[in-house]
Amino acid sequence: MHLFDDLVKKYYEKVYYYCYRHVDNKQTAQDLTQEVFMKVIKSIGNYNHYGKFENYLYVIAGNICKDFYKKESHYILKEVEEGSSEEEISNLENKVMINEVLDKLSTEEHEIIILRFYHDLKIRDIAKIMNSGISITKYRLKKAMKLISENMEGGQI
């Protein structure tokens, strides 16, 4: 169990942030992160030691986030509280706009954008996580970037 505690300490923030980027809700992200580590305990025997353990975690986290969306079928956005500052409202509006643009992407494209720009993963690692080839991953990233650019104000990201 000591080894598991070390894994949680090492990867908790990364997995939490990954889940948070998908759901944009702290409590839900914490719940999903806990679910990821519970699933790791149950499935650690299936992990092949050829790839990075972090990639294995992202695959599990991605599947859990997808399952969550199947149940919820929409993003959870934090509510604007009365008396919110202009900056908070502007930040929320930006999040809503980004989420609306990301919602227009396919599941694969959305996942690639999250992994590439929010988690700074390399294309080859993303390809492994997505269980696809490097060239198709590059193609999906390029296509997603084009769609994002077309949908953002002024064509700028």
N, C-alpha and C positions, 0 to 999 in steps of 0.2 A: 504494500500500500504506500510505502515511502516513495517508491518510484512514480506512482500515480500522482502523489502530491507534488513532486518535482515537475511533472508534465503540466499539471494545472497551473502552477506558479509561472512556468516558462511561457505557456501559450494562452492563458486565460484572456489577457487583454486583446490579443490578436483575434481570437475567436469571437470575443464579445463585440469588438469593433466591426468585424465582418457581419455578424448578425444585426448589429445596430444599423449598419448601412442598408440592410435589406428592409428593416421594419421601422426605423426612425422612431423608436419608442424604447426608453431605457429598461423598463420593467420587462417588456416582452423580450428584448435582447438578452437580458439576464436569464430569463426562463429558457430561452432557446440555447444559450450557451451552456447552461446546466444540462440540458437534454443532450447536447453534443458530447459532453464528457461522460455522461451516463452510457451513451451508445458506444463510446470508445472502450469503456470497461467491458461491455458485452461483446464487442467485436474485435478486440485486440488480436485475437488468434487469426483473423483474416488479413491482418496487415502484412504485406510483403516488404521486406527490408531493403528492396531495391530502390525505392523512391524516398523522397524526403518525408519525414513524419508529418511535417507541417502541411504538406499537400494532402496527405491522408485526412488530416483534420478538416481542411477546407472542403474536401469532397463530402464528408459527413455533415459538416455545417451547411453546405449548399443543399443537400438532400433534405435536411431538417427544415431549412427556410422554405424550400419548395413545398414541402408538406404543409407547413404553416399557411402558405398562400392558398393552397388548395382549400383549406378550411376557411380562411378569412376572405379570400378573393379580392383584397384591396390593401393598400398601404394604410398604416395607422399613422396619422399625423397628429402631432401635439396640438391641443387647442390653444387659441390665443386668449390669454387671460385679460380681463378688463384692466385697463391701466398699463398695458404693455408699452414699452418705449417704441419709438419709431424704428430704432435699430433692430429690436426683436421682431417687429412686424415685417420689416424688410427682409430679415434673415429667413423668416417663415415663408414669405412670398417666394424667395429664391429657392428654398427647399421644395415648395409645392411645384414651382416651374420645372426644376430639375427632375423631380419625381414624375411629372407629367411627360416630360421628354423621354425619360427612361422607360416609362410604361409603354411607349410606342415601339420599343425595341423588342425583338424576339427574346425568349428566355435565355438563349445562349449568348446573344449579343449583350444583354443586360449583365449577365454573369461575368463576361469577359471585361466589360467596362469597370465593374466593381473590383475585380481581381487586379486589373492592370493599374488603375488610377487611384483606388482607395487603399490597396494593399501592396502596390508597387512590385507586383510579381513579374517575372520575365515571361516572355511568350512561351518558351518551352515548358515552364512550370504550369502555366495556364492550360496548355494543351494536354498535359498529363492529368490535371484536375478534371478537365472537361472530357477526358477520354477521347480526344480527337487529334488529328495531325497538326503539325506546326503551320503548314500552309493554309489549312482551312481556318485555323485560329487567327492567323494574320488577316485573312480575307474578312472574317466576321468582325474583327476589330476595326478594319478600315471602313467597312460598310456601316458599322455602328457610329463611328466618328462622323461619317458623312451625314447620317440621319440626324445626329445631335446638332451638328453645325447648321443644317438646314432649318431645324426647329427652334434654335435659340435666337433671341432678338439680334438682328443685324448679321446673322450668320457667324457670330463669334461665340466661342466657348469661354 
